[in-house]
């Protein structure tokens, strides 16, 4: 039983790289290009339990996060933070109350759409070089 608990709590750097990469809207090919390696190598990196500090640091720079964010990435904690940051708010104006509701899913979709558009623009710039 303790072996099962250890496996579920053990950190998986490669999987965390993949999750952060996906959340940032970066494809394996783009990450590979920035790192000067092949897409196949990125795929293999994302399968590794542990990634050496130097490589993880390079990946973190490309993704625009710290290596600690990748190492300590926790999906449940990220979702919890998103939900807590976008709670319903009420704004009072005189005697009238205006209810402002923010849907975190809509915000995530909006963020992904912006990231996708940014990636499309980068691709077009690279094609035109």
RABELTA-V128104 format. One record per residue. N is the residue number from 1. SS is DSSP state (A for helix, B for strand, O for the rest). PSI is psi as a letter, one per 20 degrees, with the letter a starting at -180 (none if undefined). OMEGA is omega in whole degrees, 0 to 359 (NA if undefined). Layout:
N/SS/PSI/OMEGA
N/SS/PSI/OMEGA
//
This chain:
1/O/g/179
2/A/h/177
3/A/g/178
4/A/g/179
5/A/h/180
6/A/g/180
7/A/h/182
8/A/h/180
9/A/i/181
10/O/p/180
11/O/q/177
12/O/n/185
13/A/g/183
14/A/g/179
15/A/h/177
16/A/h/176
17/A/g/181
18/A/g/181
19/A/g/180
20/A/g/179
21/A/g/180
22/A/g/179
23/A/h/179
24/O/i/178
25/O/k/182
26/O/p/178
27/O/q/178
28/A/g/182
29/A/g/180
30/A/g/178
31/A/g/180
32/A/g/181
33/A/g/180
34/A/h/181
35/A/i/182
36/O/k/179
37/O/r/180
38/O/r/176
39/A/h/179
40/A/h/178
41/A/h/176
42/A/g/178
43/A/g/179
44/A/h/178
45/A/g/182
46/O/i/177
47/O/i/183
48/O/p/175
49/O/g/181
50/O/q/178
51/O/p/182
52/O/q/188
53/A/g/183
54/A/g/180
55/A/g/179
56/A/h/178
57/A/g/178
58/A/g/179
59/A/g/181
60/A/g/179
61/A/g/180
62/A/h/181
63/A/i/178
64/O/k/177
65/O/r/176
66/O/q/178
67/A/h/177
68/A/h/178
69/A/g/179
70/A/g/182
71/A/g/186
72/O/j/185
73/O/p/180
74/O/o/184
75/A/g/182
76/A/g/179
77/A/h/179
78/A/g/179
79/A/g/178
80/A/g/180
81/A/g/179
82/A/g/181
83/A/h/180
84/A/h/181
85/A/i/183
86/O/l/177
87/O/q/176
88/O/q/180
89/B/q/176
90/B/p/181
91/B/p/180
92/B/p/178
93/B/o/185
94/O/c/180
95/O/i/183
96/B/q/177
97/B/p/177
98/B/p/180
99/B/p/179
100/B/o/180
101/O/p/179
102/O/p/180
103/O/o/183
104/A/h/179
105/A/g/178
106/A/h/179
107/A/h/179
108/A/g/179
109/A/g/178
110/A/g/179
111/A/g/179
112/A/g/179
113/A/g/178
114/A/g/178
115/A/g/179
116/A/g/178
117/A/g/178
118/A/g/178
119/A/h/178
120/A/g/179
121/A/g/178
122/A/g/179
123/A/g/179
124/A/g/179
125/A/g/180
126/A/h/178
127/A/h/184
128/O/i/180
129/O/none/NA
//
